[in-house]
Amino acid sequence: MKKSELIFIPLPETGHLLSTIEFGKRLLDLDRRISMITILSMKLPYAPHADASLASLTASEPGIRLISLPEIQDPPPIKLLDTSSETYIIDFVAKNIPFLRKTIQDLVSSSAQDSNHVAGLILDFFCVDLIDVGREVNLPSYIFMTSNFGFLGFLQYLPERHRLVSSKEFEESSGDEELPIPAFLTRVPAKVLPPGVFDKLSYATLVKIGERLAQAEGILVNSFSEVEPYAVEHFSRGDYPRAYPVGPVLNLTGRTNPGLASAQYEEMMKWLDQQPDSSVLFLCFGSMGVFSAPQIKEIAHALELVGCRFIWAVRTNMEGDGDPHEPLPEGFKNRTMGRGIVCSWAPQIDILAHKATGGFVSHCGWNSIQESLWYGVPIATWPMYAEQQLNAFEMVKELGLAVEIRLDYVADGDRVTLEIVPAGEIATAIRSLMDGDNPIRKKVRDIMLAARKAVSNGGYSTVATGDFIKDILGDHV
């Protein structure tokens, strides 16, 4: 039996890498005809530790090999990240294409002389231009969506809207326009779309990604039918590339704790062990979730108003080596001693998995949402950047699986939210989230069970992954 190799090209950011590697492992486990997953690792200037991260995450996986690409000499200007991050990333990938093309050609040539046949490319959705390279070497290109069907629906819809309406409408929009995105049951307010649509460069980039997705052989989506039933059904109908619901794809082990000494970690876990079930509120906003000092004071005030137990990972926009807890109100740590922990970094998986954790105030990155659902912990939404506003809207309005703090908060680029979310509003949402009788808790618990069933033997996502394997291997085995 001839063995097959798949080439993965992820975006070298933590959120993208974790699920990409985990999906590669799943493929190796599911079908012994796939003998090798080769990951081509680009060197993203603002993620300098990605190579080391990749190496540690795959060290114990003999079926995964890493090929590090050379550093490009003329990366896009870093100032693009402040206003047009999508454009920065797509330009960065474009500058890597000569290295990627040569590496892919070499892999295909060498596979013709050994027992491994290169069967196809698995591309991050930011790497859609590599579909052309796949065609050059006669390989099918599949897209791996690290986000959900809702975001895929937005990317499908955007080029069609662009053809009908001038892009200036988004730039000048107040955000009140409601859009009939076909993958959503409810109309979607423009203000919860990714902030990039309000920037001329990023808007054009998102339209381009949406157009190119339609040229892929298929799209693997890190989600599952039970959590997004309407959107999954939508993509099962039309004349779009087949979308495979293969999620949840999660890395739940082997995560390092870079910002937490082992003694601090043990102390945190010991404290959680002493708390009643579902009594602790966890607040964490991702690696780039930075708040101003005034907003941090409002969150602290809200925690005092509610009086619940909490673990709060605080990141500020302070420069230098100052105390990250400095923006906290005077005396806050003393007043909450024993019922709250404030830290600069938290072991998210371990906290969500703990029986004492009863709620999660989250930035609504899709990995974080799925981790929370996996452990049956309900969310209060506080999106910050990228597609998180759309995720928050989908969780609250479309699916009824989360409590709203904000749906349209933006913390990056020119649309940075200037208003401060007041303590009273935050406290009201937290009380609702931690209310044991809130019906959202049961819905989240049901989704937790559905997620585990989806990736079990014979589950919907496992079957979809098997269908993808049959499709990509085709007649090569």
Secondary structure as GFF3:
##gff-version 3
##sequence-region A 1 477
A	DSSP	beta_strand	3	9	.	.	.	ID=ss1
A	DSSP	alpha_helix	14	30	.	.	.	ID=ss2
A	DSSP	beta_strand	34	41	.	.	.	ID=ss3
A	DSSP	alpha_helix	50	58	.	.	.	ID=ss4
A	DSSP	beta_strand	64	68	.	.	.	ID=ss5
A	DSSP	alpha_helix	80	83	.	.	.	ID=ss6
A	DSSP	alpha_helix	85	111	.	.	.	ID=ss7
A	DSSP	beta_strand	116	124	.	.	.	ID=ss8
A	DSSP	three_ten_helix	125	130	.	.	.	ID=ss9
A	DSSP	alpha_helix	131	136	.	.	.	ID=ss10
A	DSSP	beta_strand	141	145	.	.	.	ID=ss11
A	DSSP	alpha_helix	149	164	.	.	.	ID=ss12
A	DSSP	alpha_helix	168	172	.	.	.	ID=ss13
A	DSSP	beta_strand	178	179	.	.	.	ID=ss14
A	DSSP	beta_strand	188	189	.	.	.	ID=ss15
A	DSSP	three_ten_helix	190	192	.	.	.	ID=ss16
A	DSSP	three_ten_helix	195	198	.	.	.	ID=ss17
A	DSSP	alpha_helix	200	213	.	.	.	ID=ss18
A	DSSP	beta_strand	218	221	.	.	.	ID=ss19
A	DSSP	alpha_helix	229	235	.	.	.	ID=ss20
A	DSSP	beta_strand	242	245	.	.	.	ID=ss21
A	DSSP	alpha_helix	262	273	.	.	.	ID=ss22
A	DSSP	beta_strand	280	284	.	.	.	ID=ss23
A	DSSP	alpha_helix	293	306	.	.	.	ID=ss24
A	DSSP	beta_strand	309	313	.	.	.	ID=ss25
A	DSSP	alpha_helix	332	335	.	.	.	ID=ss26
A	DSSP	beta_strand	340	343	.	.	.	ID=ss27
A	DSSP	alpha_helix	348	353	.	.	.	ID=ss28
A	DSSP	beta_strand	357	362	.	.	.	ID=ss29
A	DSSP	alpha_helix	366	374	.	.	.	ID=ss30
A	DSSP	beta_strand	379	381	.	.	.	ID=ss31
A	DSSP	alpha_helix	388	393	.	.	.	ID=ss32
A	DSSP	pi_helix	394	398	.	.	.	ID=ss33
A	DSSP	beta_strand	402	404	.	.	.	ID=ss34
A	DSSP	three_ten_helix	413	415	.	.	.	ID=ss35
A	DSSP	alpha_helix	423	434	.	.	.	ID=ss36
A	DSSP	alpha_helix	439	454	.	.	.	ID=ss37
A	DSSP	alpha_helix	460	473	.	.	.	ID=ss38
###
